[in-house]
Amino acid sequence: MTWTTSKSINDTMGHGAGDELLAIVGTRLLNATRGCDTVARLGGDEFAVLLEHVRGEADAVIVADRIVHALSDPITLPSGASVRVGTSIGIARVSPADGVDELLRNADVAMYAAKGASRGGYAFFDPSMHAALVDRVSLESDLRDALDDGSFWLAYQPIIALESHEVLGIEALLRWNHPTRGNLAPAQFIDLAEETGLILPIGRWVLREACARTAEWNAQRGDGRAFSVTVNLSVRQLESSSLLADVQAALAESGLLPSLLVLEITENALMHRTESTVERLHELKGIGVRLAIDDFGTGYSSLSYLQQFPVDILKIDRAFTDGLMRGTHDDALTRTIIALGDLLTLRTIAEGVEHARQHSRLRDLGCDYGQGYLFSRPLAPRDMEVLLTRGFLEIPGEAPIVLRAENSERAEDSERAGAAAASPDGGGARAASALEAIAPPPAAEAGGRVAPRGDEDAEPPMAAARGARRRGVGGERR
């Protein structure tokens, strides 16, 4: 079995705190197992439990559930800091043909399967898991190369003022143009990046690229107006002692004003908060950066952390936006969140706005901003630049504006990478340009093929989500 947080504790609080955490975890494991079981530390954050006198899988499940439960409660270190750990358990059955090495290897494979499926769970070994492990190792190797070979890129989704329809900000969304798998959304590789620690250099690149691009676009506008950029922070980044320096470096290199950078943190990430994390967020606030809580209302919403953290923005989860189409109960919940934002002088952004009815209701409720397919899908940098030149969107009645998916252009930006943009559809019918709603389309594409008008070839929002892996649209729906 393995558990998360140990390495980040070593990095942020020192190896002494990491050793204290190991000792407490070991004690909890002993208390969760039977007297006839053997608990051993294999190294790092990996432990093994040898179960004897079990009648079958049901007995193993009982012990696994006890371990998960024992490690789910917050752990208070002698220093007073409180941390949480996530547990992943692999279970392998011994057979007469298996040696010790084979047994441990099978349990290890199952553990990685459990880690990939969900945090805080367990999985029994199955021979088919070997193929999945080989695939994971291959993906990890490619992930390590991605920063060097320039295959990461950022899509941008506009954040719209619900009253004026002006584009007042953008969110930077990471994409990976994998050499053989195509464009991958974060859901397909971020967990692996977190586990391996690669999320830290990737996060630094995202910060630098997003700040540089936004500063460049703001300079090109020439009207003295500027828009902000939102960048998502992972739990690992939030725990990293280098976060403040990384943000300061990105701002200094780009010349972007700190007030134009919004760092977005999920509610669940706040569960992992430590004293150093709280201090780090206040330091970021101190240099002028703004902070947003993502998916507000779906995790562990609490007035206490709204008081504890220097938050500027609440992003209303798309589940509440969807609820506006259903009934009064969901409407009341959304109204409550918006009222809470007003009470605490926090800006509110509704995610997942896909219908004009949602837009109208959110505006009537006093929500400040909206983000979603009604306004725009995430766009490739060239398309985003055209949209920002226009500066605002018009919303035609009840029908959502169908916008070009971000992978309709090459992942590499032509100005920075020196590569010409090209459609990835291999010559098939191309979806209507996203930018038809905001700028005149070209008369014809390269090769004389006329770009279709209207939305007859456009993929509807839900179909786009189902095709995320195939098309690189992205797992997140804003």
WOCOR-V419059 format. One record per backbone hydrogen bond with DSSP energy under -0.5 kcal/mol. NH is the residue of the N-H (numbers start at 1). CO is the residue of the C=O. Records with the same first field share a line. If there is no record, write none. Layout:
NH: CO ; CO
This chain:
2: 88
3: 45
4: 86
9: 5
10: 6
11: 7
12: 8
13: 9
14: 9 ; 10
18: 14
19: 15
20: 16
21: 17
22: 18
23: 19
24: 20
25: 21
26: 22
27: 23
28: 24
29: 25
30: 26
31: 27
32: 28
33: 29
37: 34
38: 50
39: 37
40: 48
42: 40 ; 46
43: 46
46: 43
47: 1
48: 40
50: 38
51: 49
52: 50
59: 56
60: 56
61: 57
62: 58
63: 59
64: 60
65: 61
66: 62
67: 63
68: 64
69: 65
70: 66
71: 67
72: 68 ; 69
73: 69
75: 83
76: 74
77: 75 ; 81
80: 77
83: 75
85: 71
88: 2
89: 121
91: 123
98: 95
103: 99
104: 100
105: 101
106: 102
107: 103
108: 104
109: 105
110: 106
111: 107
112: 108
113: 109
114: 110
115: 111
116: 112
117: 113
118: 114
120: 87
121: 87 ; 118
123: 89
125: 91
129: 126
130: 127
131: 128
132: 128
133: 129
134: 130
135: 131
136: 132
137: 133
138: 134
139: 135
140: 136
141: 137
142: 138
143: 139
144: 140
145: 141
146: 142
147: 143
149: 145
150: 146
151: 146
152: 146
153: 175
155: 173
156: 379
157: 171
159: 169
160: 158 ; 370
161: 166
162: 160 ; 368
165: 161
167: 391
168: 159 ; 166
169: 159
170: 228
171: 157
172: 230
173: 155 ; 171
175: 153
176: 184
177: 151
178: 176 ; 182
182: 178
184: 176
186: 174
188: 185
189: 186
190: 186
193: 189
194: 190
195: 191
196: 192
197: 193 ; 194
198: 193
199: 193
200: 197
202: 198
203: 199
204: 200
205: 201
206: 202
207: 203
208: 204
209: 205
210: 206
211: 207
212: 208
213: 209
214: 210
215: 211
216: 212
217: 213
218: 214
219: 215
220: 216
221: 217
222: 218
228: 168
229: 260
230: 170
231: 262
232: 172
233: 264
238: 234
239: 235
240: 236 ; 237
243: 240
246: 242
247: 243
248: 244
249: 245
250: 246
251: 247
252: 248
253: 249
254: 250
255: 251
256: 251
260: 257
261: 258
262: 229 ; 260
263: 261 ; 290
264: 231 ; 262
265: 292
267: 294
270: 266 ; 267
271: 267 ; 268
272: 269
273: 270
278: 274
279: 275
280: 276
281: 277
282: 278
283: 279
284: 280
285: 281
286: 282
287: 283 ; 284
288: 285
289: 284
290: 258 ; 261
292: 263
293: 313
294: 265 ; 292
296: 293 ; 315
298: 295
306: 302
307: 303
308: 304
309: 305
311: 309
312: 291
313: 291
314: 347
315: 293
316: 314 ; 349
317: 296
320: 317
321: 317
322: 318
323: 319
324: 320 ; 321
325: 322
326: 323
327: 323
331: 327
332: 328
333: 329
334: 330
335: 331
336: 332
337: 333
338: 334
339: 335
340: 336
341: 337
342: 338
343: 339
344: 340
345: 342
346: 341
347: 312
349: 314
350: 369
351: 316 ; 349
352: 371 ; 478
353: 371 ; 478
354: 352
356: 398
359: 355
360: 356
361: 357
362: 358
363: 359
364: 360
365: 361
366: 362 ; 363
367: 362
369: 348
370: 160
371: 350
374: 353
375: 372
376: 372
379: 156
384: 380
385: 381
386: 382
387: 383
388: 384
389: 385
390: 386
391: 387
393: 165
396: 394
397: 395
399: 396
401: 374
403: 401
406: 378
408: 405
409: 406
417: 413
418: 413 ; 414
424: 407
426: 423
428: 425
433: 452
436: 433
437: 434
438: 435
439: 435
445: 449
448: 445
450: 448
458: 455
464: 460
465: 461
466: 462
467: 463
468: 465
471: 467
472: 468
478: 476
